Amino acid sequence: MIAFDTNLLVRLLVDDAPAQADVAEALLASHTVFIPKTVLMETEWVLRKSYRKTREQINQFFVELLDTENAVIEDHETVASALQWYRLGADFADALHLAACGKTTLYTFDQQFCKAARALGIAPEIRLLKA
């Protein structure tokens, strides 16, 4: 098994450096590839901020990655839950933080934290604090 860093995942989607994209694709095709949650979080940020990819494009890329047979996503179920909330409008990092908490109540000052998921009753308990 090998592991991917953020820049390999980015190359797979944006293909802005064809030689590097080819290397990343070949590695993914020929190895079992471990992808840490932290790499996914950074990848979402890079794709959104540097490449101006849409939420839909990023979500589709991550969903396809989750379904890739030889990609091993750290804490697959947590990432799948986070993607569900991300599709509803949550910040990806916030959704990943919340999903990682499991059944533990998350406390935050952020009134917008996974708001749509909370409204639908599909997020774990969140306590909104006021200063």
Buried (B, 14 or more C-beta within 10 A) or exposed (E): EEBBEBBBBBBBBBEEEEEBBEEBBEBBEEBEBBBBBEBBBBBBBBBBEEEEBEBEBBBBBBEEBBEBEEBBBBBEEBBBBBBBBBBBEBBBBBBBBBBBBEEEEBEBEEEEBBBBBBEEEEBBEBEBEEE
